């Protein structure tokens, strides 16, 4: 998952609201935060990150994270802090996207948004992400690597992107970004960019959740929140995790049934899946 606003991500980590972030993402962002925002030394950053892994990510084997923390600190020393509130989309870009078939519209919209995001954070519209990541963000799946490359190359033939000189590189530069036009639509998250295009194009089937900013399929005219956040005003509960003993806040429809914090729940699901596979294999041998 690409993170647009790292300050909000840090706040979510401190508030234990990190359902969609992996442990690696959380550790790397915290290293960057302590180094750039708190001004701590690399040794102090490593100590803070190690404490976070031991205390908050208690189901993670913290003894194996030393090398990753060192790499995260080294990357944080040169990388720029990302505080992008939104990605602006102009009318010129919308009209360009509408010229293509529906499936290609989602892909081109995703490419333009990513190009603008990297322009705001790195000063260039070059995209180095794997095509698999790009197509997942665009909600265009079930395509082979060669099919994805063919669709990307079709944009190159139309003059919308530029390819690098290296033949073994999958990076490309987005040339169709309108960097000076007036903003007519704001993209506030880099998740589900294919669904963001539906909203940008006037599709009333999808909405942006008023609380968490996620895209969801609405079920009624007065439906303002996604399924996770629906009813959150009347359903907020502090729960003690039955595995690690930490207190965490649960809101919305999960308030009455959550017993584990998000991190422990992930590891519990993995363990249950492992046991189910083990039982099935044992049953087939009998």
C-alpha positions in Angstrom: 0.0 0.0 0.0 1.4 3.4 -1.0 1.1 6.1 1.7 0.3 9.6 0.6 0.4 11.4 3.9 3.0 10.0 6.3 2.0 12.4 9.2 -1.5 10.8 9.2 0.1 7.4 9.1 2.2 8.1 12.1 -0.8 9.3 14.0 -2.7 6.2 13.1 0.2 4.0 14.4 0.3 5.9 17.7 -3.5 5.5 18.0 -3.2 1.8 17.1 -5.3 2.3 14.0 -3.1 0.5 11.5 -5.4 -2.2 10.0 -4.1 -1.6 6.4 -0.4 -1.2 7.1 2.0 -4.1 7.3 4.5 -4.3 10.2 7.3 -3.5 7.7 5.6 -0.3 6.7 4.9 0.8 10.2 8.6 0.2 11.3 10.0 2.1 8.2 7.6 5.1 8.7 8.5 5.3 12.4 12.2 5.2 11.7 11.7 8.0 9.2 9.6 10.0 11.7 12.0 9.7 14.6 15.0 10.6 12.4 13.5 13.5 10.5 10.8 14.9 12.7 12.1 14.2 16.2 15.8 14.6 15.3 17.0 11.5 17.1 20.3 9.8 16.3 20.3 6.5 14.3 21.1 4.6 17.5 18.1 6.2 19.3 15.9 5.6 16.3 16.8 1.9 16.4 16.1 1.7 20.1 12.6 3.3 19.6 11.8 1.0 16.6 12.9 -2.1 18.5 10.7 -1.1 21.5 7.8 -0.6 19.2 8.2 -4.0 17.7 8.5 -5.6 21.2 5.6 -3.7 22.8 3.1 -3.2 20.0 3.9 -5.9 17.4 4.2 -8.5 20.1 3.5 -11.4 17.7 6.4 -10.5 15.5 9.8 -12.1 16.0 11.6 -8.9 17.0 15.0 -10.6 17.1 15.0 -10.8 13.3 14.3 -7.1 12.6 17.7 -5.6 13.3 18.8 -5.6 9.7 15.5 -4.2 8.4 15.6 -1.4 10.9 19.2 -0.5 9.8 18.1 -0.4 6.2 15.0 1.7 7.1 17.2 4.2 8.9 19.6 4.4 6.0 16.8 5.0 3.5 15.2 7.6 5.8 18.4 9.7 5.9 17.9 10.5 2.2 14.2 10.2 1.5 11.8 13.1 1.5 8.9 13.3 4.1 5.6 12.9 2.3 2.7 15.1 3.4 0.5 15.2 0.3 -3.1 16.1 1.2 -4.5 15.3 -2.3 -3.7 14.7 -5.9 -5.4 17.3 -8.2 -7.1 16.1 -11.4 -7.7 18.7 -14.2 -10.5 18.8 -16.8 -7.9 18.3 -19.5 -6.9 15.0 -17.9 -10.5 13.9 -17.5 -11.3 14.5 -21.2 -8.1 12.6 -22.2 -9.0 9.6 -20.1 -12.6 9.5 -21.5 -11.3 8.9 -25.0 -10.3 5.3 -24.0 -12.3 2.2 -23.3 -13.5 1.7 -19.7 -10.8 -0.7 -18.6 -8.1 1.5 -20.1 -9.7 4.5 -18.4 -9.0 3.1 -15.0 -5.4 2.2 -15.9 -4.7 5.6 -17.4 -6.3 7.4 -14.4 -4.1 5.4 -12.0 -1.0 6.2 -14.0 -1.7 9.9 -14.0 -2.4 10.0 -10.3 0.8 8.0 -9.5 2.8 10.3 -11.9 1.5 13.4 -10.1 2.1 11.8 -6.7 5.8 11.2 -7.5 6.1 14.7 -9.0 4.9 16.2 -5.7 7.2 14.0 -3.7 10.2 13.5 -5.9 10.0 16.3 -8.5 9.6 13.8 -11.4 6.7 11.9 -13.0 8.7 8.7 -13.4 6.9 5.6 -12.1 9.1 2.7 -10.8 6.3 0.5 -9.4 5.8 -2.9 -10.8 2.9 -3.2 -13.4 1.3 -5.7 -11.0 1.0 -3.0 -8.4 -0.3 -0.4 -10.9 -3.0 -2.8 -12.2 -4.1 -3.8 -8.7 -4.6 -0.1 -7.8 -6.6 0.3 -11.0 -8.8 -2.7 -10.1 -7.9 -4.4 -13.4 -6.9 -8.0 -12.5 -6.7 -11.4 -14.1 -4.0 -10.2 -16.6 -0.7 -11.9 -17.3 2.6 -10.0 -17.2 2.7 -9.8 -21.0 -0.9 -8.5 -21.2 -0.1 -5.8 -18.7 3.0 -4.8 -20.6 1.0 -4.7 -23.9 -1.5 -2.3 -22.4 1.2 -0.1 -21.0 2.9 -0.1 -24.4 -0.3 1.1 -26.0 0.0 4.3 -24.0 3.6 4.7 -25.2 2.4 4.4 -28.8 -0.1 7.2 -28.1 2.6 9.4 -26.8 1.3 9.5 -23.2 4.3 7.9 -21.5 8.1 7.6 -22.2 10.1 4.5 -21.8 13.7 4.4 -20.4 16.8 3.6 -22.5 17.5 0.5 -20.4 15.6 -2.5 -22.0 15.5 -4.4 -18.7 13.7 -1.6 -16.8 9.9 -1.6 -16.2 9.9 2.1 -15.2 8.3 4.8 -17.4 7.7 8.5 -17.3 4.1 9.9 -17.5 4.0 12.7 -20.1 0.3 13.4 -20.0 0.1 14.9 -16.5 -1.4 18.4 -16.6 0.7 20.1 -13.9 -0.6 23.6 -14.4 -4.3 23.2 -15.0 -7.1 24.1 -12.6 -8.1 21.3 -10.2 -11.6 19.9 -10.7 -11.3 16.8 -8.6 -9.2 15.8 -5.6 -7.9 12.2 -4.9 -7.2 11.9 -1.2 -5.9 8.3 -1.1 -3.7 6.1 -3.2 -5.9 3.0 -2.5 -8.5 1.8 -5.0 -7.6 4.3 -7.7 -9.8 2.5 -10.2 -12.8 3.2 -8.0 -11.7 6.8 -7.6 -12.0 7.2 -11.3 -15.6 6.1 -11.2 -16.3 8.9 -8.7 -14.3 11.4 -10.7 -16.3 10.5 -13.8 -19.7 11.1 -12.0 -20.6 7.5 -11.2 -23.0 7.7 -8.2 -22.6 4.0 -7.3 -19.5 4.8 -5.2 -18.8 7.3 -2.4 -15.9 8.4 -0.2 -16.4 7.5 3.4 -16.8 10.6 5.5 -14.7 9.2 8.4 -11.9 7.1 7.0 -11.8 8.3 3.4 -12.2 4.8 1.9 -14.2 4.1 -1.3 -17.3 2.1 -0.8 -20.4 1.0 -2.7 -23.4 3.0 -1.4 -26.6 1.2 -0.5 -28.9 4.2 0.1 -29.2 7.9 -0.4 -28.4 8.6 3.3 -25.5 6.2 3.4 -22.5 8.4 4.3 -20.1 5.8 5.8 -18.4 2.6 4.6 -19.4 -0.7 6.2 -16.5 -0.5 8.6 -17.4 3.0 9.9 -21.2 2.8 9.7 -22.8 3.6 13.0 -19.4 4.6 14.6 -21.0 7.5 16.5 -22.9 5.2 18.7 -20.4 2.3 18.8 -17.0 3.0 20.3 -15.4 0.7 22.7 -12.0 0.2 24.4 -11.1 -3.5 24.3 -8.3 -5.5 25.9 -6.6 -7.8 23.5 -6.9 -11.4 24.7 -3.5 -12.3 23.2 -1.1 -9.4 24.0 -3.1 -7.6 26.7 -2.9 -4.2 25.1 -5.9 -1.9 25.1 -7.2 -0.7 21.7 -10.2 1.2 20.4 -12.8 -0.4 18.2 -15.4 1.6 16.4 -18.4 0.9 14.2 -19.8 -2.5 13.5 -16.7 -4.3 15.0 -17.2 -2.7 18.5 -19.2 -5.6 19.8 -17.2 -8.6 18.5 -13.5 -7.7 18.4 -11.4 -9.6 20.9 -7.9 -9.1 19.4 -6.0 -6.0 18.3 -5.4 -5.7 14.5 -1.9 -7.1 14.7 -2.8 -10.1 16.8 -5.9 -10.7 14.7 -3.8 -11.0 11.6 -1.5 -13.6 13.2 -4.5 -15.5 14.6 -6.0 -15.7 11.1 -2.7 -17.0 9.6 -2.4 -19.6 12.4 -6.1 -20.8 12.0 -5.5 -21.0 8.2 -2.4 -23.1 8.8 -4.2 -25.5 11.1 -7.1 -25.9 8.7 -4.6 -26.8 5.9 -2.9 -29.2 8.2 -6.2 -30.9 9.1 -7.2 -31.2 5.4 -3.8 -32.8 4.6 -4.1 -35.2 7.5 -7.7 -36.1 6.4 -6.6 -36.8 2.8 -3.9 -39.2 4.0 -6.3 -41.3 6.0 
